[in-house]
Amino acid sequence: MKHVYHIFGIRIRTPFEIKGLASEESDPWDLKVQVGTIPSKFTRFDDDEIWMEDNRLAYRHPDLYQVLIDKQTNEILLEPGPGISSDQLTPYLLGTILATWFHFKGQIAFHGSAVAHQERDIIL
């Protein structure tokens, strides 16, 4: 099953539900996330945690995931570590991974938080 979410000004298509976000039925999507095994030719990390070539970038977060980002096709291939669920990956997908995609595409990615206090919002 596919889920399409409108977040951060783009439509993201994922194979799993992202709890707390409303899924849309519409296509097209701007970014497609897939879960699977990253081909070994893209995981030549040596001692580094990152690999980049032309339009592709791969990196790993030890024990949690490996990710391959293709800026030409606007696709992300996410390989979870053993026993890691999609719920555990969601904060990384919506944080580090999307920020990397935006940066790789030449866009600035800002991250912040807001707190409601006495009927006002405070941006942190």
C-alpha positions in Angstrom: 0.0 0.0 0.0 1.2 3.5 -0.8 0.7 6.6 1.3 1.2 10.1 0.1 1.8 12.9 2.6 2.0 16.6 2.0 4.7 18.0 4.3 7.4 20.6 4.1 5.9 21.9 0.8 6.3 18.6 -1.0 4.4 15.4 -1.5 6.2 12.3 -0.2 5.1 8.8 -1.2 6.0 6.1 1.3 5.3 2.4 1.5 4.4 2.7 5.2 2.1 4.8 7.3 3.6 7.8 9.1 1.6 8.1 12.3 0.3 11.6 13.0 0.2 12.7 9.4 -2.9 12.6 7.2 -2.4 10.5 4.1 -3.7 11.7 0.7 -5.0 9.6 -2.1 -3.5 11.8 -4.8 -0.5 11.5 -7.1 1.8 12.9 -8.4 4.5 12.8 -5.7 7.7 14.9 -5.5 9.7 12.4 -3.5 9.3 8.6 -3.4 10.5 6.6 -0.5 11.1 2.8 -0.9 12.2 0.3 1.7 14.6 -2.4 0.5 18.2 -3.6 0.2 20.7 -1.1 -1.1 22.8 -2.6 -3.9 26.4 -3.2 -2.6 27.9 -0.9 -5.3 26.3 2.0 -3.4 27.6 1.0 0.0 31.4 1.3 -0.4 31.7 3.2 2.8 35.2 2.1 3.8 35.9 4.0 7.1 33.4 6.8 6.2 29.7 6.8 6.8 28.9 8.5 3.5 29.4 7.8 -0.2 28.6 10.2 -3.1 28.8 9.9 -6.9 27.1 12.1 -9.5 23.4 12.2 -8.6 23.5 9.6 -5.8 24.4 9.9 -2.2 24.4 7.1 0.3 25.1 7.1 4.0 24.5 5.0 7.0 23.5 5.5 10.6 25.1 2.4 12.2 22.6 -0.2 13.5 19.6 1.9 12.4 19.6 2.3 8.7 21.4 2.9 5.4 19.9 5.2 2.8 20.5 5.9 -0.9 19.3 9.2 -2.2 18.9 9.7 -6.0 18.4 13.4 -6.7 17.7 12.8 -10.4 14.8 10.4 -9.9 13.8 12.0 -6.5 13.8 8.6 -4.9 15.1 7.5 -1.5 15.9 3.8 -0.8 15.8 3.1 2.9 17.3 -0.1 4.3 16.4 -0.5 8.0 18.8 -2.3 10.3 17.9 -5.6 11.8 14.7 -5.4 13.9 14.2 -1.7 13.2 10.5 -0.8 12.4 9.1 2.0 10.2 7.9 3.8 13.3 11.5 3.9 14.6 12.7 5.2 11.2 10.1 7.9 10.9 11.9 10.6 12.9 15.0 10.1 10.9 13.1 10.1 7.6 11.3 13.4 8.5 14.5 14.9 9.9 18.0 13.9 8.8 17.1 12.1 5.6 14.7 14.7 4.2 17.2 17.5 5.2 19.9 15.6 3.3 17.6 15.3 0.3 16.8 19.0 0.3 20.5 19.9 0.7 21.5 17.5 -2.1 18.9 19.2 -4.3 20.5 22.6 -3.5 17.7 23.8 -1.2 18.1 25.1 2.3 16.5 23.0 5.0 15.7 24.7 8.3 14.6 22.8 11.3 12.9 24.2 14.3 10.4 23.6 17.0 7.5 25.7 18.4 5.9 25.7 21.8 2.5 27.1 22.6 2.6 29.2 25.8 -0.2 31.4 27.1 -2.0 31.3 23.7 1.1 32.4 21.9 3.7 30.4 19.9 7.4 30.6 20.7 9.7 29.4 17.9 12.8 27.7 19.2 
